[in-house]
């Protein structure tokens, strides 16, 4: 119920669009592409069938009682009521309980030894993502924001926490949701089974921009994932045009490095998202805008107008030319 309420809060209520999103949309849990999501979808259908059986037994019993004239009930009526009103619901609910409990070990079990480990921190209102080095080293730390890449058919353990309030990490097509708490770690094991691009969301109301706290999950072949991870571990690339060069100068002059980090640059702050390879990401502002130069200019000019209560300061005092140069620099970081 809470998920439906937050959905209504975050988007105009159009029945056709709502149903399309539930069944076939980017947030659909009924098109599973991971082992945990498949278990959850199977449990959903089992519960739907069980609910239908109980509902039908109640309807049949109610119609029978209303259509039978007073004083004309047959002697077997008590058994009919016991069977349809008590036995059927009790048996169906007991079966569903056993089915649900049997799926729990597969949904919350530990990750296999040697699994990839990804740390995700929920912040108002974006996701900090950090890949753990296999040897535990931090010399090649890979950190990005609002985008996760995973290898297909490999188990991945997410280590989740929060920097401020309670959030809820959910990739409907891949796994169930897990809450994130300040000062406490929670874990989620995901095994993708199909390549593709999937959407994740925050499923717990966490403030004014909760509706704009999405992230993208890219599931690719192990070879493509390894190549992507190696590329992400490198510093930012060199500049290719005059506008981007001017944008880098503006980035330093305007104090952007006080909040952001760009490996290979003087910016090393971890207050805001890491921007080392921001130009290669699918979206910006936690799914609020597509990742292109025009969107970057819009975001730099008026972040709070696009995302209520965003902590990103406005750079509306800069000229259009300056904003376009900054956008060219950021979009070139691939």
C-alpha positions as CSV (number, residue, x, y, z in Angstrom):
1,X,0.0,0.0,0.0
2,X,2.8,2.4,0.9
3,X,4.3,1.8,-2.6
4,X,1.1,2.8,-4.3
5,X,0.8,5.9,-2.2
6,X,4.3,7.0,-3.0
7,X,3.7,6.2,-6.7
8,X,0.6,8.5,-6.7
9,X,2.7,11.2,-4.9
10,X,5.4,11.0,-7.6
11,X,3.3,11.0,-10.8
12,X,0.0,12.1,-12.1
13,X,-2.7,9.4,-11.5
14,X,-3.7,8.1,-14.9
15,X,-5.2,4.6,-14.6
16,X,-3.9,3.4,-18.0
17,X,-0.4,4.5,-17.3
18,X,-0.5,3.1,-13.8
19,X,-1.5,-0.4,-15.0
20,X,1.0,-0.3,-17.8
21,X,3.8,0.5,-15.3
22,X,2.7,-2.2,-12.9
23,X,2.6,-4.9,-15.6
24,X,5.2,-3.9,-18.2
25,X,6.8,-0.6,-17.0
26,X,10.3,0.1,-16.0
27,X,9.4,-0.5,-12.4
28,X,7.6,-3.8,-13.0
29,X,8.2,-6.7,-10.6
30,X,6.2,-9.0,-12.8
31,X,8.8,-9.2,-15.5
32,X,11.6,-10.8,-13.4
33,X,15.2,-10.7,-14.7
34,X,16.8,-12.1,-11.5
35,X,16.5,-15.2,-9.4
36,X,15.1,-13.3,-6.4
37,X,12.7,-11.4,-8.5
38,X,11.5,-14.7,-10.0
39,X,10.8,-16.1,-6.6
40,X,8.9,-13.0,-5.6
41,X,6.8,-13.1,-8.8
42,X,6.0,-16.7,-8.3
43,X,4.9,-15.9,-4.7
44,X,2.8,-13.1,-6.0
45,X,0.9,-15.3,-8.5
46,X,0.5,-18.0,-5.8
47,X,-1.0,-15.5,-3.4
48,X,-3.2,-14.1,-6.2
49,X,-4.6,-17.5,-6.9
50,X,-5.1,-18.2,-3.2
51,X,-6.9,-14.9,-2.7
52,X,-9.1,-15.7,-5.7
53,X,-10.1,-19.1,-4.2
54,X,-11.0,-17.5,-0.9
55,X,-12.9,-14.7,-2.5
56,X,-14.9,-17.1,-4.7
57,X,-15.7,-19.3,-1.7
58,X,-17.0,-16.3,0.2
59,X,-19.0,-15.0,-2.8
60,X,-20.6,-18.4,-3.4
61,X,-21.5,-18.8,0.3
62,X,-22.9,-15.3,0.5
63,X,-25.0,-15.7,-2.7
64,X,-26.3,-19.0,-1.5
65,X,-27.4,-17.6,1.9
66,X,-29.1,-14.5,0.4
67,X,-30.9,-16.4,-2.3
68,X,-32.3,-19.1,0.1
69,X,-35.5,-18.1,1.8
70,X,-35.6,-17.9,5.6
71,X,-36.6,-21.1,7.2
72,X,-35.8,-23.2,4.0
73,X,-32.1,-23.8,4.7
74,X,-31.2,-27.5,4.3
75,X,-29.8,-29.5,7.2
76,X,-26.3,-29.6,5.6
77,X,-26.0,-25.8,5.6
78,X,-23.7,-25.8,8.7
79,X,-21.3,-28.1,7.0
80,X,-21.5,-25.9,3.9
81,X,-20.6,-22.8,6.0
82,X,-17.8,-24.7,7.8
83,X,-16.3,-25.9,4.6
84,X,-16.7,-22.7,2.5
85,X,-16.3,-20.2,5.3
86,X,-13.7,-21.8,7.5
87,X,-12.0,-24.8,6.0
88,X,-11.2,-23.4,2.5
89,X,-9.7,-20.1,3.8
90,X,-7.7,-21.9,6.5
91,X,-6.3,-24.5,4.2
92,X,-5.4,-21.9,1.5
93,X,-3.8,-19.6,3.9
94,X,-1.8,-22.4,5.5
95,X,-0.5,-23.5,2.1
96,X,0.4,-19.9,1.2
97,X,2.2,-19.5,4.5
98,X,4.3,-22.7,3.9
99,X,5.0,-21.6,0.4
100,X,6.2,-18.2,1.4
101,X,8.3,-19.5,4.3
102,X,10.0,-22.0,2.0
103,X,11.1,-19.2,-0.3
104,X,12.7,-17.2,2.5
105,X,16.1,-19.0,2.6
106,X,16.5,-18.4,-1.1
107,X,15.7,-14.7,-0.8
108,X,17.8,-13.8,2.2
109,X,20.6,-16.4,2.0
110,X,24.2,-15.2,2.1
111,X,26.2,-14.5,-1.1
112,X,28.5,-17.2,-2.3
113,X,32.2,-17.0,-1.4
114,X,34.1,-14.6,-3.6
115,X,31.0,-12.7,-4.9
116,X,31.3,-9.2,-6.2
117,X,30.5,-6.7,-3.4
118,X,28.9,-3.3,-4.1
119,X,28.4,-0.7,-1.4
120,X,25.4,1.6,-1.8
121,X,24.6,4.6,0.4
122,X,21.2,6.3,0.2
123,X,21.4,10.1,0.5
124,X,18.9,12.8,0.1
125,X,18.2,12.4,-2.8
126,X,20.6,10.2,-4.7
127,X,22.6,7.0,-4.4
128,X,26.4,6.7,-3.8
129,X,27.7,3.5,-5.4
130,X,31.1,2.1,-4.6
131,X,32.7,-1.1,-5.9
132,X,34.9,-3.0,-3.5
133,X,38.3,-4.0,-4.8
134,X,38.7,-7.8,-4.8
135,X,41.9,-7.5,-2.6
136,X,40.3,-4.9,-0.4
137,X,42.6,-2.1,-1.7
138,X,41.4,1.5,-2.1
139,X,44.0,2.5,-4.6
140,X,41.6,1.9,-7.5
141,X,38.4,2.8,-5.8
142,X,35.5,2.9,-8.2
143,X,32.7,5.2,-7.1
144,X,29.8,6.6,-9.1
145,X,26.3,7.8,-8.5
146,X,22.9,6.6,-9.4
147,X,24.2,3.9,-11.8
148,X,25.1,0.3,-11.2
149,X,26.6,-2.2,-13.6
150,X,26.3,-5.9,-12.9
151,X,27.6,-9.1,-14.7
152,X,24.8,-11.5,-15.8
153,X,24.5,-14.9,-14.0
154,X,26.8,-13.9,-11.2
155,X,25.8,-13.3,-7.6
156,X,26.4,-9.8,-6.3
157,X,26.2,-8.8,-2.7
158,X,24.9,-5.2,-2.0
159,X,26.0,-3.7,1.3
160,X,23.5,-0.9,2.1
161,X,23.4,2.0,4.5
162,X,22.1,5.5,4.7
163,X,23.8,8.9,5.3
164,X,20.7,10.7,6.6
165,X,17.2,9.1,6.9
166,X,15.7,5.7,6.1
167,X,15.6,4.9,2.4
168,X,14.6,1.7,0.7
169,X,16.7,0.2,-2.1
170,X,14.6,-1.6,-4.7
171,X,15.3,-3.0,-8.2
172,X,11.8,-4.5,-9.0
173,X,13.0,-6.6,-11.9
174,X,16.0,-8.1,-10.1
175,X,15.2,-8.5,-6.4
176,X,13.1,-7.5,-3.4
177,X,13.4,-4.2,-1.5
178,X,15.7,-3.7,1.5
179,X,15.6,-0.6,3.8
180,X,18.8,1.4,4.5
181,X,19.4,2.9,7.9
182,X,21.9,5.5,9.2
183,X,24.6,3.7,11.2
184,X,23.6,0.2,10.3
185,X,24.4,-2.0,7.3
186,X,21.8,-4.2,5.6
187,X,22.6,-6.7,2.8
188,X,20.9,-7.9,-0.4
189,X,22.1,-10.6,-2.8
190,X,21.2,-10.2,-6.4
191,X,21.8,-12.7,-9.3
192,X,20.7,-11.2,-12.6
193,X,19.6,-13.7,-15.3
194,X,19.0,-11.4,-18.3
195,X,21.1,-8.7,-19.8
196,X,19.4,-5.3,-20.1
197,X,18.9,-1.9,-18.5
198,X,16.6,-1.8,-15.4
199,X,15.4,0.9,-13.1
200,X,15.7,1.0,-9.4
201,X,13.9,3.4,-7.0
202,X,13.7,4.4,-3.4
203,X,10.6,2.7,-2.0
204,X,10.5,4.6,1.3
205,X,9.3,8.2,1.5
206,X,12.4,10.1,2.5
207,X,11.6,13.8,1.9
208,X,10.6,16.3,-0.7
209,X,12.6,14.9,-3.6
210,X,11.8,11.3,-2.9
211,X,10.0,11.0,-6.2
212,X,13.2,11.8,-8.0
213,X,15.5,9.3,-6.4
214,X,15.9,6.7,-9.1
215,X,19.0,4.8,-10.3
216,X,19.9,2.7,-13.4
217,X,21.1,-0.9,-13.3
218,X,22.9,-2.2,-16.4
219,X,23.3,-6.0,-16.6
220,X,25.8,-7.0,-19.2
221,X,28.1,-9.9,-20.1
222,X,31.0,-10.7,-17.6
223,X,33.5,-9.6,-20.3
224,X,31.7,-6.3,-20.8
225,X,31.4,-5.7,-17.1
226,X,35.1,-6.4,-16.5
227,X,36.0,-3.9,-19.2
228,X,33.6,-1.3,-17.8
229,X,35.0,-1.7,-14.3
230,X,38.6,-1.4,-15.5
231,X,37.6,1.8,-17.4
232,X,35.8,3.2,-14.3
233,X,39.0,2.7,-12.2
234,X,41.0,5.1,-14.5
235,X,41.2,8.9,-14.0
236,X,39.1,11.2,-16.0
237,X,39.9,11.5,-19.7
238,X,41.7,14.3,-21.4
239,X,39.9,17.3,-22.9
240,X,39.1,17.5,-26.6
241,X,37.8,21.0,-27.3
242,X,38.1,24.6,-26.2
243,X,34.7,24.7,-24.5
244,X,35.5,21.7,-22.3
245,X,38.9,23.2,-21.4
246,X,37.2,26.5,-20.4
247,X,34.6,24.4,-18.5
248,X,37.4,22.8,-16.4
249,X,38.7,26.2,-15.4
250,X,35.2,27.3,-14.4
251,X,34.8,24.1,-12.4
252,X,37.8,25.0,-10.3
253,X,37.0,28.7,-10.1
254,X,33.4,28.2,-9.0
255,X,34.5,25.9,-6.2
256,X,32.7,22.8,-7.5
257,X,35.5,20.7,-6.0
258,X,34.3,21.6,-2.6
259,X,31.5,19.0,-3.1
260,X,32.5,16.8,-6.0
261,X,35.4,14.4,-6.8
262,X,37.0,13.9,-10.2
263,X,39.9,11.5,-10.2
264,X,42.8,13.0,-12.2
265,X,41.6,16.5,-11.2
266,X,42.2,18.5,-8.1
267,X,38.6,17.8,-6.9
268,X,38.6,15.1,-4.2
269,X,35.6,16.0,-2.0
270,X,33.0,13.3,-1.2
271,X,30.2,15.6,-0.1
272,X,28.3,15.2,-3.4
273,X,28.4,12.6,-6.3
274,X,31.7,11.5,-7.8
275,X,31.9,13.0,-11.3
276,X,34.9,11.2,-12.7
277,X,33.0,9.5,-15.6
278,X,29.7,11.4,-15.3
279,X,29.4,11.8,-19.1
280,X,29.0,8.1,-19.6
281,X,26.0,7.7,-17.3
282,X,22.5,7.2,-18.5
283,X,21.0,10.1,-16.6
284,X,21.8,12.9,-14.2
285,X,20.2,14.1,-10.9
286,X,19.2,10.5,-9.9
287,X,17.1,9.9,-13.0
288,X,15.5,13.3,-13.1
289,X,17.0,14.3,-16.5
290,X,18.7,12.5,-19.5
291,X,22.4,12.9,-19.7
292,X,23.1,15.4,-22.4
293,X,24.5,18.9,-22.6
294,X,21.1,20.7,-22.6
295,X,20.0,18.8,-19.5
296,X,23.3,19.6,-17.7
297,X,22.8,23.3,-18.5
298,X,19.3,23.2,-17.1
299,X,20.5,21.4,-14.0
300,X,23.3,23.8,-13.3
301,X,21.0,26.8,-13.8
302,X,18.1,25.7,-11.6
303,X,18.6,22.4,-9.6
304,X,15.9,23.2,-7.0
305,X,13.4,24.0,-9.7
306,X,13.9,20.6,-11.3
307,X,14.3,18.7,-8.0
308,X,12.6,20.1,-4.9
309,X,14.9,20.5,-1.9
310,X,17.9,19.4,-3.8
311,X,21.2,20.4,-2.0
312,X,22.9,21.3,-5.2
313,X,23.4,25.1,-5.3
314,X,22.2,27.1,-8.3
315,X,24.7,28.6,-10.8
316,X,22.2,30.9,-12.4
317,X,24.6,33.8,-11.9
318,X,26.8,32.4,-14.7
319,X,26.3,33.4,-18.3
320,X,24.8,31.0,-20.8
321,X,28.3,30.7,-22.4
322,X,29.8,29.7,-19.0
323,X,27.1,27.2,-18.3
324,X,27.5,25.6,-21.7
325,X,31.2,25.4,-21.1
326,X,30.7,23.7,-17.8
327,X,28.2,21.3,-19.4
328,X,30.7,20.5,-22.2
329,X,33.4,19.7,-19.6
330,X,31.1,17.4,-17.5
331,X,29.6,15.7,-20.5
332,X,33.1,14.9,-21.8
333,X,34.1,13.0,-18.7
334,X,33.5,9.5,-20.1
